[in-house]
Amino acid sequence: MLALDNPVYSSLETGHAHLALSHGAAKRYPAEVAPFAGLREVSGAAFADLEVLVAPGEIVALVTAAAVELPEGWELVRGRFIDQMVCEHAPAPADGAPPPLLELGDADVPEMLVLTELTQPGPFNPRTHDLGRYIGIRVDGRLAAMAGERMRPEGCTEISAVCTHPDFGGRGYARALMRVLMDDAFAAGRRPMLHVKTENGAKRLYERLGFSVRHAMALTIISRSR
């Protein structure tokens, strides 16, 4: 199994093993951290193991290299393909001084939730910042932009929650934040990676930073129906 073909399971088995809720061939993040779950292999037995970790009616998300056929007991909430992008080489140093960056933590969660709700960069829950380093930029006391580390598949760090308040767009904040997190990943001997909707215009920024599409991944959002 290539780690990036099964990034949630790999992350919960390695970099985020301390956060994993596990049963048999299934693992998931605590709901307040992230909605993602992973299966060692896509099979009826693995889905039966996942049932132990998911309450009836609860929604979780799978990220897999191929479309998933759901067994009885599960309902499809939404499914689509997204692009998995990976950066193999650190970007060239940026021109000019970066804007002042700040570390984000527990005290910043209310503002982080407001910003992610406004910009919709992907799921962000009250404890998502426990997954890794989250950094931001403030302007006149307001949280103008943020980005952070999400999944940690073997050998990689996922950059996520890259978002800028519409009032502060066009200032290069997302690029500056991503460069810091990319440098962190390379310094730790890991490759930066991310997931993005194919049609998202932010892909142009990611490509300029050195990311390229590795694989189209199936995002399958499901609910336990029994």
N, C-alpha and C positions, 0 to 999 in steps of 0.2 A: 504493500500500500504506500503510495506516495503521499507524504504529509499534506501537500497542497491539494490533492484530490479529495481529501477528507479533513478539511482544516479544523472543524469544530472538535471532532473526536481527537485529532492529533494534539490540539491545543490543551484539551482537558486531560490528556494522557501525559503531557510533558510540561510545557511552560505554565499551565494553569491547573496542574494536578491538585494543588492545595484548595482550589475552589470547586472541584468536581463533585457532583452528586452522581453516584455510580450504582448500576445494578447489572450484572452480567455483561452483555455486549452493548450496553447503552450508557451514555453519560450526558449530563446537562449542567448548565450553569444555574445557580440559584436565581429565581425569578427576578429578584430585585437588582441583580447584577446584569443579566442579559437573557434574552428569550431563546438562546440557541441550544440545540441538543445535537448529539452526534451518535451514530451507530458504527460499531466496528465493521460491520458489513450490512448491506440492506437485505434483510431477510425477515420472515415472519417471526422467528425466534427473537431477533433483536428488537423488533417492534413490541413483542410481548414483554421484554425486559424494560423497554421505555415506558410501558403502561404503569409500571411500578413507580416511576419517577414523576409522572404527570397526572394531575387530578382530572376527573371528568369535566369537560368543558374548557379546560385550560389550553392555551395556544402556545405552541413552540415552533421554532423554525429550524429546518435542516438546510445545510449547504453541501451539495454533493456534485460530483463530476458528471453525473448522468441523471436524467429524470427518474423520479421515485414513483413506484406503483404502491399505493397504500393498501394494506390488508384491512379486513373487517375490524371495526372498532375505532377507525380513524376517519376524519373528514378533512377534505382539502378546503382550506380557507382562501388561500391565494398561492399561485405559483407562477414563476417566470424565470428566465435566464438572466444572469448578470455577468459582467466581465470580471475575471480575476486578473489583476495586474501585478507584475513583479518588477522590481528594480535590481539590476545586477551590479551596477557600479555607482559609486557615490557621485553626486552632481558636482560640477565645477563650483568653486567658491563664488558667492554672490558679490555683486558690485555694491559698494556702499555699506553703511552700518545698518544692521537690522533694527526694527523697532524694539523698544523694551518689552521683554516677555516676562510673564509671571507664572509661577507654579499654581495650579488649581487644585483645591482640596475640598474637604467636607464643607467648609464655610461658603464655598462658591457654588454648591450644588443647586440651590434655587435658581440662580442666574443661568447656570448651564442648562438646566431643564427648560427654562424659558427660551433660550437661544436655539436649542435643538428643536423645540416644538415649533418655533417660527420658521426655521430653515429646513427642517426635515432631512438631515444628513443620513438618517438610519436610526434604528432603535437606540434610545438612551434612557436608562432607568436610574433610580436614585443612587444605586451603588455601582454604576458602570465605571466610574472613575477608579474603582478598586482594581480594575484590570491592568492598569499600568500608569505611565506618566501622562498627565494632561496639562497642557500649557495654554495660555491665552494672552490676549492683548487688551488692555483697557484704554479707553479714550474718555477723558473727562469723567472718570469714575464708572463708566459703563463697560460691560464686557462686550467688546466689539467683535472679537473673533476667538476661535479655540480649535484645538485639534488634540488627538490623543492616541494612545495605544490600546488596541482591543485584543483580538485573539493572538495567541503565540504558538502557531503550529511549529513543529520541530524545525529549527534552523531559520525561522522567519518571525518577523514582528509585523502585525497588521496595523496600519495607520487608519484611523477612523474618526468620525465626528468632526470632520474638517468643515467648518462653517463660519461664515462672516455675516454679521447683521447687515441688512440692506442699506442702512444709513452709512456704512463704512466700506462699501464695496469699492473695488478699483485701486486699492492702496497697496496691494501686494502682501496683505496679511497672511492669507492662506499659504502662499509660497514660503514666506519666512517661517511659519510654524512647522510646515512639513519638512523643510530643510533641517531643522533642529532634530526632529524625530527620526529622520532618515540617517543623520549623522550618528545618533544614539544607537540605531540598529546596526550600522556597519561597525561602529566601535566595539559592539558586543559580539561581533562575528556572525551577525544575522542579516538576512535579506529583508528589506522593507517590501511589504505587499499590501494590497488593498482590494476591496470589492466595490464596484460601481455599476450603476445602470448604464447599459450600452449607449443610450441616448443622452446621457448627462454631459453637458458642455464642459464640466470640470475635467473631463478626460484630456482635454487639450493641455491643461496645466500639468496634469500627471505625466503626460508624454514628454513635455518640455523638461520635466525634472528627471526623465530617464526611465519611467515606467513603460512597460509594454504588456499587451494582453497575452497572458499565458494560456487561458482556457475559459470557455464559457461555462459557468457553473449554474446548476439548478438551485434556485432558492424556493423551498417548498414550505409554506406556512400551514400548519396542520392543527387540528383540535382533536382531543380524545373524546370520542362520542359515547363511551360506555364506562 
